[in-house]
Amino acid sequence: MNIIETYFADLFRTSGFFTMMVLRAFRYMITRFRTRETLVQMDRIGVGSIPIVFLASIFAGLDMALQFESVMAPYGAKAILGKVVATSIIRDLGPVLASLVMSARVTSGIASEIGMMNVTQQVEALRVMGVDPIDRLVAPRMFAGFVMNPILSVAGDFLGLLSGLWIAFLVGKVPAPQYWAGVREALTGENMANGLIKPFVFGFILTSVGCYYGMRTSGGAYDVGRSTNKAVVASAVWILIANFLISKLLLDVLGFTL
Amino acid sequence: MIRFDGVSLGYGDRTIVRDIDIEVPDGQTIVILGDSGSGKSTILKGVLGILKPQAGRILVDGSDVGELDEEGLLAYRQRIGMVFQEGALFDSHTVGENIGFWLWEHTDWPDEKIEDRVRTLLRFVGLEEVIDKMPDELSGGMKRRVAIARAMAPQDPLVMLYDEPTTGLDPFTSSTICDLIRHVQSEFKAMSLVVTHDIHDAFRLGDLFMFIHESRVVLTGTRKEIEQSNEPFVKAFISI
């Protein structure tokens, strides 16, 4: 009984802290927007992630086109290769892949940086100087995640489609205009909404989870490592869960179709 | 004047240190001594208003710190300088940005005026040449001196709090830091609370001494009173 009580007490404490942190961060984004700090974070979170996100997107596009081509060729369905590749990249693979790669880089960076600031009393120093760490550290990072993850995700989608074209043309002998016609068919409002809502939510997850674990870190270097580890795992798991829930919501509740 | 009236401090239901009754007159330095985990640093958190007393009152210059709201605390902390154990300098900022941090956050001073103030403070601690360096380029002693300068940035301090200011430093550097702390005190006539477990530094710095053992204050007094004390913990502590 004690273990269950402790588990639920921890769960409530954790969710309470997370909720309060997020609500306060939103309040600061509205009432006291820190332009300079936010731009710095947009650069670090977004611009700094360009190479790894683009690389992952290019190889994902190559692989998707290769796999679909091999499956569709025997049925003579290569004409719709562009549409199939584009649909899977825009709706699901693009946002999830970009966010998972971002999570490995950004969530870990945020958790370790804030965690280290916590254990070296820099966070306490902020409080002593009358600065709320949520205002200074959390809100700019969360805002940067909101803005930069969708931008990177869309750019990654485009590169994935381009690399898909390369495989479709070289391996599948699909003419480029036919491939692009299929891609254009896939660019429906519903697919694009899908591809924009998800990275927005994932941007929130990967930054807020990093901030949460950073803010909860205490102890020393070992604890910073543990927090960082937990943050990356939690962020990846929540991105996958959120991906399923958003897909379910859009398909079943809002009636989005392929 | 700082006055502790039957103060107990702790976290949640857990009391870390209890029944503190002491008065620190203006311009004096009290050194808080005790073994690790005895609650020395917790007292500083009480003075800063980070921890509200579980019992009693902490009065600083007539204000009851536990009763201050957020706005009141912000104004109050402008007159309190805190020097953390390892300096706690922001490692993503230069020395100059660290010292000017409070001024950028809470004033609308132009950059030139802030830079003037930063340079004045760095001159005071003898480190003007490191203004553009990052904290990790500084030695331990330099970091403490920068931290002292940062603590004085808002305005001339009413109270200075030092949490283990010489821990981890070599004896020569420790002595330099102690001299600087005395210099700050004589220059600004600030009351100072110094937490340390080093009895030699304590005697260099303090006018009054408070020993904490097993969550309680076991002795408060001047150096002479401390040296004449028969309290076993104090005798053991000062004989080390």
Interface residues (C-beta under 8 A of the other chain):
Chain A: M117 T120 Q121 Q122 E124 A125 R127 V128 M129 G130 V131
Chain B: L48 I50 L73 L74 R77 Q78 I80 M82 F84 Q85 E86 A88 L89 F90 D91 F101 W102 E105 H106
